[in-house]
Amino acid sequence: MSEFDRRMERPVSAGPLHLSHLVYLLHGFSVLMGMLGPAFIITTFLTGWPSIVAVILNYAKRSDVRGTWLDSHFGWQIRTFWYTLLWLVIAALLFATIIGIGLAYILIVGTGFWVAYRLIRGWLALTEGRPMPM
């Protein structure tokens, strides 16, 4: 984003900025529980209450960040949740076939790493005040 573009957007207040950090924290907590618990990262991320609360907060407060660089973070967080759900559904369909069980396992583990990567990348960009790619 050019310096001109950054000057033209709405200023960011502390509330939405703190909310963005909270959403990354909630998603990160779910990922940590997936790593430390008996479940996979992907299943804990999608079914854990912290991530569900986080995506609800994203949708409820998205209008507050329209026109700011935080909008890109809200979109990044929402897309991470829904794409993770898509990959879990595909893995479940593969798991239903005997041949696909190995592929489903690889897909679930790979998606777990992808989720962790997106959360780390997004949170680092947020702390540096940078928008996420759309």
DSSP file (Angstrom, degrees, kcal/mol; ACC not computed):
  #  RESIDUE AA STRUCTURE BP1 BP2  ACC     N-H-->O    O-->H-N    N-H-->O    O-->H-N    TCO  KAPPA ALPHA  PHI   PSI    X-CA   Y-CA   Z-CA
    1    1 A M              0   0    0      0, 0.0     2,-0.0     0, 0.0     5,-0.0   0.000 360.0 360.0 360.0 130.5    0.0    0.0    0.0
    2    2 A S     >  -     0   0    0      1,-0.1     4,-2.0     4,-0.0     5,-0.2  -0.277 360.0-111.0 -74.6 163.1    1.5    3.4   -0.9
    3    3 A E  H  > S+     0   0    0      1,-0.2     4,-1.6     2,-0.2     5,-0.1   0.853 119.5  55.9 -62.3 -34.6    1.9    6.2    1.5
    4    4 A F  H  > S+     0   0    0      1,-0.2     4,-1.3     2,-0.2    -1,-0.2   0.919 106.4  50.0 -63.1 -44.0   -0.8    8.1   -0.3
    5    5 A D  H  > S+     0   0    0      1,-0.2     4,-0.8     2,-0.2     3,-0.3   0.899 108.3  52.8 -62.0 -40.9   -3.3    5.3    0.1
    6    6 A R  H  < S+     0   0    0     -4,-2.0     3,-0.4     1,-0.2    -1,-0.2   0.850 108.3  50.4 -65.8 -33.4   -2.5    5.0    3.8
    7    7 A R  H  < S+     0   0    0     -4,-1.6    -1,-0.2     1,-0.2    -2,-0.2   0.788 106.7  56.1 -73.4 -26.1   -3.2    8.8    4.3
    8    8 A M  H  < S+     0   0    0     -4,-1.3    -1,-0.2    -3,-0.3    -2,-0.2   0.632  92.1  86.3 -83.4 -14.1   -6.6    8.5    2.5
    9    9 A E  S  < S-     0   0    0     -4,-0.8    59,-0.2    -3,-0.4    58,-0.1  -0.413  91.0 -86.3 -88.2 165.5   -8.1    5.9    4.6
   10   10 A R        -     0   0    0     57,-1.6    59,-0.3    -2,-0.1    -1,-0.1  -0.341  49.3-106.0 -64.2 145.1  -10.0    6.3    7.9
   11   11 A P        -     0   0    0      0, 0.0     2,-0.5     0, 0.0    -1,-0.1  -0.396  33.0-120.1 -69.6 153.4   -7.9    6.5   11.0
   12   12 A V        -     0   0    0     -3,-0.1     2,-0.1    -2,-0.1    53,-0.1  -0.828  21.6-149.0 -99.3 127.7   -8.0    3.5   13.3
   13   13 A S     >  -     0   0    0     -2,-0.5     4,-1.2     1,-0.1     5,-0.1  -0.457  28.3-107.6 -87.8 168.9   -9.2    3.8   16.8
   14   14 A A  H  > S+     0   0    0      1,-0.2     4,-2.8     2,-0.2     5,-0.2   0.832 109.5  65.8 -66.9 -33.6   -7.9    1.7   19.7
   15   15 A G  H  > S+     0   0    0      1,-0.2     4,-2.3     2,-0.2    -1,-0.2   0.950 105.0  39.5 -58.3 -56.5  -11.0   -0.4   20.0
   16   16 A P  H  > S+     0   0    0      0, 0.0     4,-2.2     0, 0.0    -1,-0.2   0.843 115.1  54.8 -63.6 -31.8  -10.9   -2.2   16.7
   17   17 A L  H  X S+     0   0    0     -4,-1.2     4,-1.8     2,-0.2    -2,-0.2   0.937 110.4  44.9 -65.4 -45.7   -7.2   -2.6   16.9
   18   18 A H  H  X S+     0   0    0     -4,-2.8     4,-2.4     1,-0.2    -1,-0.2   0.878 111.2  54.5 -64.2 -37.4   -7.5   -4.3   20.3
   19   19 A L  H  X S+     0   0    0     -4,-2.3     4,-2.5    -5,-0.2    -1,-0.2   0.897 105.2  52.9 -63.3 -40.1  -10.4   -6.4   18.9
   20   20 A S  H  X S+     0   0    0     -4,-2.2     4,-2.1     1,-0.2    -1,-0.2   0.909 110.0  48.0 -61.8 -41.8   -8.1   -7.6   16.1
   21   21 A H  H  X S+     0   0    0     -4,-1.8     4,-2.4     1,-0.2    -2,-0.2   0.908 110.6  52.4 -63.1 -41.3   -5.5   -8.6   18.6
   22   22 A L  H  X S+     0   0    0     -4,-2.4     4,-2.8     2,-0.2    -2,-0.2   0.900 107.7  51.0 -61.7 -41.7   -8.2  -10.4   20.6
   23   23 A V  H  X S+     0   0    0     -4,-2.5     4,-2.5     2,-0.2     5,-0.2   0.925 111.2  47.2 -64.3 -44.3   -9.4  -12.3   17.6
   24   24 A Y  H  X S+     0   0    0     -4,-2.1     4,-2.8     1,-0.2    -1,-0.2   0.899 112.3  51.8 -62.0 -38.8   -5.8  -13.5   16.8
   25   25 A L  H  X S+     0   0    0     -4,-2.4     4,-2.5     2,-0.2    -2,-0.2   0.926 109.9  47.9 -63.0 -45.4   -5.5  -14.5   20.5
   26   26 A L  H  X S+     0   0    0     -4,-2.8     4,-1.8     2,-0.2    25,-0.2   0.928 114.9  45.1 -62.5 -45.5   -8.7  -16.5   20.4
   27   27 A H  H  X S+     0   0    0     -4,-2.5     4,-2.2     1,-0.2    -2,-0.2   0.915 112.8  52.0 -63.7 -41.7   -7.7  -18.3   17.2
   28   28 A G  H  X S+     0   0    0     -4,-2.8     4,-2.6    -5,-0.2    -2,-0.2   0.877 105.9  54.2 -62.6 -38.0   -4.2  -18.8   18.6
   29   29 A F  H  X S+     0   0    0     -4,-2.5     4,-2.3     2,-0.2    -1,-0.2   0.905 108.2  49.9 -61.6 -41.6   -5.6  -20.4   21.8
   30   30 A S  H  X S+     0   0    0     -4,-1.8     4,-1.9     2,-0.2    -2,-0.2   0.910 110.9  48.9 -63.7 -42.1   -7.5  -22.8   19.7
   31   31 A V  H  X S+     0   0    0     -4,-2.2     4,-1.9     2,-0.2    -2,-0.2   0.919 110.6  50.9 -63.4 -43.2   -4.4  -23.8   17.7
   32   32 A L  H  X S+     0   0    0     -4,-2.6     4,-2.2     1,-0.2     5,-0.2   0.905 109.1  50.6 -61.8 -41.7   -2.4  -24.2   20.9
   33   33 A M  H  X S+     0   0    0     -4,-2.3     4,-2.1     1,-0.2     6,-0.3   0.868 109.0  52.6 -64.1 -35.2   -5.1  -26.5   22.3
   34   34 A G  H  < S+     0   0    0     -4,-1.9    -1,-0.2     1,-0.2    -2,-0.2   0.847 111.4  46.3 -67.2 -33.7   -5.0  -28.5   19.1
   35   35 A M  H  < S+     0   0    0     -4,-1.9    -2,-0.2     1,-0.2    -1,-0.2   0.854 121.1  36.3 -76.1 -35.0   -1.3  -28.9   19.4
   36   36 A L  H  < S+     0   0    0     -4,-2.2    -2,-0.2    -5,-0.2    -3,-0.2   0.685 111.0  66.4 -93.3 -20.0   -1.3  -29.9   23.1
   37   37 A G  S  < S-     0   0    0     -4,-2.1     4,-0.0    -5,-0.2     7,-0.0  -0.258  95.2 -97.4 -96.2-176.5   -4.5  -31.9   23.2
   38   38 A P  S    S+     0   0    0      0, 0.0     2,-0.1     0, 0.0    -4,-0.1   0.619  98.4  79.2 -77.3 -11.9   -5.5  -35.2   21.6
   39   39 A A  S    S-     0   0    0     -6,-0.3     2,-0.2     1,-0.1    -2,-0.1  -0.354  88.1 -98.0 -89.8 172.3   -7.3  -33.6   18.7
   40   40 A F     >  -     0   0    0      1,-0.1     4,-2.1    -2,-0.1     5,-0.2  -0.491  30.8-113.8 -82.8 160.0   -5.8  -32.1   15.5
   41   41 A I  H  > S+     0   0    0      1,-0.2     4,-2.7     2,-0.2     5,-0.2   0.925 115.8  53.6 -56.7 -45.8   -5.1  -28.4   15.2
   42   42 A I  H  > S+     0   0    0     66,-0.3     4,-1.9     1,-0.2    -1,-0.2   0.887 109.7  45.4 -62.5 -42.0   -7.8  -28.1   12.4
   43   43 A T  H  > S+     0   0    0      2,-0.2     4,-2.4     1,-0.2     5,-0.3   0.898 115.5  46.4 -72.0 -38.0  -10.6  -29.8   14.5
   44   44 A T  H  X S+     0   0    0     -4,-2.1     4,-1.9     1,-0.2     7,-0.3   0.883 110.9  54.2 -68.3 -36.6   -9.8  -27.7   17.6
   45   45 A F  H  < S+     0   0    0     -4,-2.7    -2,-0.2    -5,-0.2    -1,-0.2   0.903 116.9  36.2 -62.6 -41.5   -9.6  -24.6   15.4
   46   46 A L  H  < S+     0   0    0     -4,-1.9    -2,-0.2    -5,-0.2    -1,-0.2   0.829 127.7  32.4 -84.1 -32.8  -13.1  -25.1   13.9
   47   47 A T  H  < S+     0   0    0     -4,-2.4     2,-0.2    -5,-0.2    -3,-0.2   0.584  91.3 104.3-104.0 -10.8  -15.0  -26.6   16.8
   48   48 A G  S >X S-     0   0    0     -4,-1.9     4,-1.7    -5,-0.3     3,-0.5  -0.492  74.0-128.4 -73.1 140.0  -13.3  -24.8   19.7
   49   49 A W  H 3> S+     0   0    0      1,-0.2     4,-2.8     2,-0.2     5,-0.3   0.829 103.5  62.9 -59.3 -33.5  -15.4  -22.0   21.3
   50   50 A P  H 3> S+     0   0    0      0, 0.0     4,-2.2     0, 0.0    -1,-0.2   0.931 107.1  42.6 -60.5 -41.8  -12.5  -19.5   21.0
   51   51 A S  H <> S+     0   0    0     -3,-0.5     4,-2.4    -7,-0.3     5,-0.2   0.873 113.9  51.1 -71.3 -35.5  -12.4  -19.6   17.2
   52   52 A I  H  X S+     0   0    0     -4,-1.7     4,-1.9     2,-0.2    -1,-0.2   0.929 112.3  46.5 -66.3 -43.7  -16.2  -19.6   16.9
   53   53 A V  H  X S+     0   0    0     -4,-2.8     4,-2.5     1,-0.2    -2,-0.2   0.906 111.4  54.0 -61.5 -41.0  -16.4  -16.6   19.2
   54   54 A A  H  X S+     0   0    0     -4,-2.2     4,-2.3    -5,-0.3    -2,-0.2   0.918 109.0  45.7 -61.9 -45.6  -13.6  -15.0   17.1
   55   55 A V  H  X S+     0   0    0     -4,-2.4     4,-2.1     2,-0.2    -1,-0.2   0.855 111.8  52.7 -70.1 -32.6  -15.3  -15.4   13.8
   56   56 A I  H  X S+     0   0    0     -4,-1.9     4,-2.7    -5,-0.2    -1,-0.2   0.923 109.5  49.3 -64.8 -43.2  -18.6  -14.1   15.2
   57   57 A L  H  X S+     0   0    0     -4,-2.5     4,-2.3     2,-0.2    -2,-0.2   0.900 108.0  55.3 -61.1 -40.6  -16.7  -11.0   16.5
   58   58 A N  H  X S+     0   0    0     -4,-2.3     4,-0.8     1,-0.2    -2,-0.2   0.945 113.1  40.2 -56.4 -49.4  -15.2  -10.6   13.0
   59   59 A Y  H  < S+     0   0    0     -4,-2.1     3,-0.4     1,-0.2     4,-0.4   0.894 115.5  51.1 -69.1 -39.1  -18.6  -10.5   11.4
   60   60 A A  H  < S+     0   0    0     -4,-2.7    -1,-0.2     1,-0.2    -2,-0.2   0.839 121.7  31.0 -68.0 -32.8  -20.3   -8.4   14.1
   61   61 A K  H >X S+     0   0    0     -4,-2.3     3,-1.1    -5,-0.2     4,-0.6   0.331  86.4 102.9-109.7   6.3  -17.6   -5.7   14.1
   62   62 A R  H >X S+     0   0    0     -4,-0.8     3,-1.2    -3,-0.4     4,-0.5   0.857  77.2  59.2 -61.5 -34.9  -16.5   -5.7   10.5
   63   63 A S  H >4 S+     0   0    0     -4,-0.4     3,-0.6     1,-0.3    -1,-0.3   0.799  97.4  62.5 -64.8 -25.9  -18.4   -2.6    9.6
   64   64 A D  H <4 S+     0   0    0     -3,-1.1    -1,-0.3     1,-0.2    -2,-0.2   0.735 108.1  41.4 -69.6 -21.9  -16.4   -0.7   12.3
   65   65 A V  H X< S+     0   0    0     -3,-1.2     3,-2.0    -4,-0.6     6,-0.6   0.391  80.5 130.0-108.7   3.0  -13.2   -1.3   10.4
   66   66 A R  T << S+     0   0    0     -3,-0.6     3,-0.1    -4,-0.5   -56,-0.1  -0.331  76.7  21.4 -57.5 134.9  -14.4   -0.7    6.8
   67   67 A G  T 3  S+     0   0    0      1,-0.3   -57,-1.6   -58,-0.1     2,-0.3   0.523 108.1  96.7  83.7   5.6  -12.1    1.7    5.0
   68   68 A T  S X  S-     0   0    0     -3,-2.0     3,-1.2   -59,-0.2     4,-0.4  -0.774  87.7-109.2-119.0 167.9   -9.1    1.0    7.4
   69   69 A W  T >> S+     0   0    0    -59,-0.3     3,-0.7    -2,-0.3     4,-0.6   0.710 114.0  70.4 -68.4 -18.8   -6.2   -1.3    7.1
   70   70 A L  H 3> S+     0   0    0      1,-0.2     4,-2.2     2,-0.2     3,-0.4   0.749  81.8  72.9 -69.4 -22.4   -7.7   -3.4    9.8
   71   71 A D  H <> S+     0   0    0     -3,-1.2     4,-2.4    -6,-0.6    -1,-0.2   0.873  92.6  55.7 -58.3 -36.1  -10.4   -4.5    7.3
   72   72 A S  H <> S+     0   0    0     -3,-0.7     4,-2.1    -4,-0.4    -1,-0.2   0.859 107.0  49.6 -65.9 -33.7   -7.7   -6.6    5.6
   73   73 A H  H  X S+     0   0    0     -4,-0.6     4,-2.6    -3,-0.4    -2,-0.2   0.895 109.2  50.9 -71.3 -40.0   -7.1   -8.4    8.9
   74   74 A F  H  X S+     0   0    0     -4,-2.2     4,-2.5     2,-0.2    -2,-0.2   0.932 112.6  46.7 -62.0 -44.4  -10.7   -9.1    9.5
   75   75 A G  H  X S+     0   0    0     -4,-2.4     4,-2.9     2,-0.2     5,-0.2   0.903 111.5  51.8 -62.3 -41.5  -11.0  -10.5    6.0
   76   76 A W  H  X S+     0   0    0     -4,-2.1     4,-2.1     2,-0.2    -2,-0.2   0.912 112.1  46.0 -60.6 -45.3   -7.8  -12.6    6.5
   77   77 A Q  H  X S+     0   0    0     -4,-2.6     4,-1.8     2,-0.2    -2,-0.2   0.909 114.4  47.1 -66.7 -43.2   -9.2  -14.0    9.8
   78   78 A I  H  X S+     0   0    0     -4,-2.5     4,-2.3    -5,-0.2     5,-0.2   0.932 112.9  48.7 -65.1 -46.0  -12.6  -14.8    8.3
   79   79 A R  H  X S+     0   0    0     -4,-2.9     4,-2.8     1,-0.2     5,-0.3   0.883 107.8  55.8 -63.0 -37.7  -11.1  -16.5    5.2
   80   80 A T  H  X S+     0   0    0     -4,-2.1     4,-1.8    -5,-0.2    -1,-0.2   0.933 109.7  46.3 -59.2 -45.2   -8.8  -18.5    7.4
   81   81 A F  H  X S+     0   0    0     -4,-1.8     4,-2.0     2,-0.2    -2,-0.2   0.946 116.5  42.5 -62.5 -50.0  -11.8  -19.9    9.3
   82   82 A W  H  X S+     0   0    0     -4,-2.3     4,-2.3     1,-0.2    -2,-0.2   0.872 113.8  49.8 -72.2 -36.9  -13.9  -20.7    6.2
   83   83 A Y  H  X S+     0   0    0     -4,-2.8     4,-2.4    -5,-0.2    -1,-0.2   0.877 109.7  53.3 -67.1 -34.8  -11.1  -22.2    4.1
   84   84 A T  H  X S+     0   0    0     -4,-1.8     4,-2.0    -5,-0.3    -2,-0.2   0.914 108.5  49.6 -63.2 -42.1  -10.2  -24.4    7.1
   85   85 A L  H  X S+     0   0    0     -4,-2.0     4,-2.3     2,-0.2    -2,-0.2   0.916 109.3  52.3 -61.9 -42.7  -13.7  -25.6    7.3
   86   86 A L  H  X S+     0   0    0     -4,-2.3     4,-2.3     1,-0.2    -2,-0.2   0.933 110.2  47.4 -58.4 -47.2  -13.7  -26.3    3.5
   87   87 A W  H  X S+     0   0    0     -4,-2.4     4,-2.4     1,-0.2    -1,-0.2   0.843 110.0  53.4 -66.3 -32.4  -10.5  -28.4    3.8
   88   88 A L  H  X S+     0   0    0     -4,-2.0     4,-2.4     2,-0.2    -1,-0.2   0.903 108.4  49.5 -67.5 -40.1  -12.0  -30.3    6.8
   89   89 A V  H  X S+     0   0    0     -4,-2.3     4,-2.2     2,-0.2    -2,-0.2   0.923 111.9  48.4 -63.1 -44.0  -15.1  -31.2    4.8
   90   90 A I  H  X S+     0   0    0     -4,-2.3     4,-2.3     1,-0.2    -2,-0.2   0.918 111.8  49.7 -62.2 -42.5  -12.9  -32.4    1.9
   91   91 A A  H  X S+     0   0    0     -4,-2.4     4,-2.5     1,-0.2    -2,-0.2   0.887 109.0  52.5 -63.2 -38.7  -10.8  -34.5    4.4
   92   92 A A  H  X S+     0   0    0     -4,-2.4     4,-1.1     2,-0.2    -1,-0.2   0.897 109.3  49.3 -64.4 -39.9  -14.0  -36.0    5.9
   93   93 A L  H  < S+     0   0    0     -4,-2.2     4,-0.4     1,-0.2     3,-0.3   0.906 112.7  47.3 -65.2 -40.7  -15.1  -37.0    2.5
   94   94 A L  H >< S+     0   0    0     -4,-2.3     3,-1.5     1,-0.2     6,-0.4   0.887 107.4  57.1 -65.1 -38.4  -11.7  -38.6    1.8
   95   95 A F  H 3< S+     0   0    0     -4,-2.5    -1,-0.2     1,-0.3    -2,-0.2   0.778  94.1  68.0 -64.0 -26.2  -11.8  -40.3    5.1
   96   96 A A  T 3< S+     0   0    0     -4,-1.1     2,-0.4    -3,-0.3    -1,-0.3   0.691  95.3  65.3 -68.9 -17.5  -15.1  -42.0    4.2
   97   97 A T  S <> S-     0   0    0     -3,-1.5     4,-0.6    -4,-0.4     3,-0.2  -0.860  82.7-135.0-105.6 143.1  -13.2  -44.0    1.6
   98   98 A I  T >4 S+     0   0    0     -2,-0.4     3,-0.9     1,-0.2     4,-0.4   0.889 107.0  51.1 -62.2 -39.2  -10.6  -46.6    2.6
   99   99 A I  T 34 S+     0   0    0      1,-0.2     4,-0.5     2,-0.1     3,-0.4   0.836 108.4  52.9 -67.2 -32.7   -8.2  -45.3    0.0
  100  100 A G  T 3> S+     0   0    0     -6,-0.4     4,-2.9     1,-0.2    -1,-0.2   0.482  80.0  92.2 -85.6  -2.5   -8.5  -41.7    1.1
  101  101 A I  H <X S+     0   0    0     -3,-0.9     4,-2.3    -4,-0.6    -1,-0.2   0.924  89.7  45.7 -60.1 -45.5   -7.8  -42.2    4.8
  102  102 A G  H  > S+     0   0    0     -3,-0.4     4,-2.2    -4,-0.4    -1,-0.2   0.910 114.5  48.2 -63.1 -42.4   -4.1  -41.5    4.3
  103  103 A L  H  > S+     0   0    0     -4,-0.5     4,-2.7     1,-0.2    -2,-0.2   0.891 109.8  53.0 -64.6 -39.0   -4.8  -38.5    2.1
  104  104 A A  H  X S+     0   0    0     -4,-2.9     4,-2.6     2,-0.2    -2,-0.2   0.916 108.9  49.4 -62.6 -42.7   -7.3  -37.2    4.7
  105  105 A Y  H  X S+     0   0    0     -4,-2.3     4,-2.5     2,-0.2     5,-0.2   0.937 112.5  47.0 -62.0 -46.8   -4.7  -37.4    7.4
  106  106 A I  H  X S+     0   0    0     -4,-2.2     4,-2.8     1,-0.2     5,-0.2   0.905 113.0  50.2 -60.6 -42.2   -2.1  -35.6    5.4
  107  107 A L  H  X S+     0   0    0     -4,-2.7     4,-2.4     2,-0.2    -2,-0.2   0.899 111.2  48.2 -64.1 -41.7   -4.7  -32.9    4.4
  108  108 A I  H  X S+     0   0    0     -4,-2.6     4,-1.9     2,-0.2   -66,-0.3   0.934 115.3  43.4 -66.2 -46.4   -5.7  -32.4    8.1
  109  109 A V  H  X S+     0   0    0     -4,-2.5     4,-2.0     2,-0.2    -2,-0.2   0.926 115.2  49.8 -65.6 -44.1   -2.2  -32.1    9.3
  110  110 A G  H  X S+     0   0    0     -4,-2.8     4,-2.1    -5,-0.2    -2,-0.2   0.896 110.3  49.8 -61.6 -41.2   -1.2  -29.9    6.4
  111  111 A T  H  X S+     0   0    0     -4,-2.4     4,-2.7    -5,-0.2    -1,-0.2   0.864 106.5  56.9 -66.7 -34.8   -4.2  -27.6    7.0
  112  112 A G  H  X S+     0   0    0     -4,-1.9     4,-2.2     2,-0.2    -2,-0.2   0.924 108.8  45.3 -60.3 -44.7   -3.3  -27.4   10.7
  113  113 A F  H  X S+     0   0    0     -4,-2.0     4,-2.5     2,-0.2    -2,-0.2   0.885 111.5  53.5 -64.8 -38.1    0.2  -26.1    9.8
  114  114 A W  H  X S+     0   0    0     -4,-2.1     4,-2.5     2,-0.2    -2,-0.2   0.905 108.6  49.3 -62.6 -42.6   -1.4  -23.7    7.2
  115  115 A V  H  X S+     0   0    0     -4,-2.7     4,-2.3     2,-0.2     5,-0.2   0.938 111.3  48.9 -62.1 -47.1   -3.7  -22.3    9.9
  116  116 A A  H  X S+     0   0    0     -4,-2.2     4,-2.4     1,-0.2    -2,-0.2   0.914 111.6  50.3 -60.0 -42.6   -0.8  -21.8   12.3
  117  117 A Y  H  X S+     0   0    0     -4,-2.5     4,-3.0     1,-0.2     5,-0.2   0.928 110.5  48.8 -59.7 -47.1    1.2  -20.0    9.6
  118  118 A R  H  X S+     0   0    0     -4,-2.5     4,-2.4     1,-0.2     5,-0.2   0.877 112.0  48.8 -65.0 -37.4   -1.7  -17.7    8.7
  119  119 A L  H  X S+     0   0    0     -4,-2.3     4,-2.5     2,-0.2     5,-0.2   0.927 114.2  45.0 -68.2 -43.4   -2.3  -16.8   12.4
  120  120 A I  H  X S+     0   0    0     -4,-2.4     4,-2.4    -5,-0.2     5,-0.2   0.945 115.7  46.8 -64.8 -47.5    1.4  -16.1   13.0
  121  121 A R  H  X S+     0   0    0     -4,-3.0     4,-2.1    -5,-0.2    -2,-0.2   0.922 115.5  46.0 -60.7 -44.8    1.8  -14.1    9.7
  122  122 A G  H  X S+     0   0    0     -4,-2.4     4,-2.4    -5,-0.2    -1,-0.2   0.916 112.8  48.3 -65.2 -44.1   -1.4  -12.1   10.4
  123  123 A W  H  X S+     0   0    0     -4,-2.5     4,-2.4     2,-0.2    -1,-0.2   0.896 111.0  50.8 -66.7 -39.4   -0.6  -11.3   14.0
  124  124 A L  H  X S+     0   0    0     -4,-2.4     4,-1.4    -5,-0.2    -1,-0.2   0.927 111.5  48.2 -62.0 -44.0    3.0  -10.2   13.1
  125  125 A A  H  <>S+     0   0    0     -4,-2.1     5,-3.0    -5,-0.2     4,-0.4   0.894 110.4  52.5 -63.0 -39.2    1.6   -7.9   10.4
  126  126 A L  H ><5S+     0   0    0     -4,-2.4     3,-1.2     1,-0.2    -2,-0.2   0.925 107.9  49.9 -63.0 -44.8   -1.0   -6.5   12.9
  127  127 A T  H 3<5S+     0   0    0     -4,-2.4    -1,-0.2     1,-0.3    -2,-0.2   0.788 112.4  48.7 -66.6 -25.3    1.7   -5.7   15.5
  128  128 A E  T 3<5S-     0   0    0     -4,-1.4    -1,-0.3    -5,-0.2    -2,-0.2   0.458 115.7-116.4 -90.7  -1.9    3.7   -3.9   12.8
  129  129 A G  T < 5 +     0   0    0     -3,-1.2    -3,-0.2    -4,-0.4    -2,-0.1   0.766  68.0 139.1  75.2  25.9    0.7   -1.9   11.6
  130  130 A R      < -     0   0    0     -5,-3.0    -1,-0.3    -6,-0.2    -2,-0.1  -0.806  50.4-123.2-104.4 144.1    0.7   -3.5    8.2
  131  131 A P        -     0   0    0      0, 0.0   -61,-0.1     0, 0.0   -62,-0.1  -0.383  26.4-116.9 -75.8 162.0   -2.4   -4.6    6.2
  132  132 A M        -     0   0    0    -63,-0.4     2,-0.1    -2,-0.1   -57,-0.1  -0.682  35.3 -95.5 -94.9 153.3   -2.8   -8.2    5.0
  133  133 A P              0   0    0      0, 0.0    -1,-0.1     0, 0.0     0, 0.0  -0.424 360.0 360.0 -66.9 143.4   -3.0   -9.0    1.3
  134  134 A M              0   0    0     -2,-0.1    -2,-0.0    -3,-0.0   -61,-0.0   0.409 360.0 360.0 -95.0 360.0   -6.6   -9.4    0.0
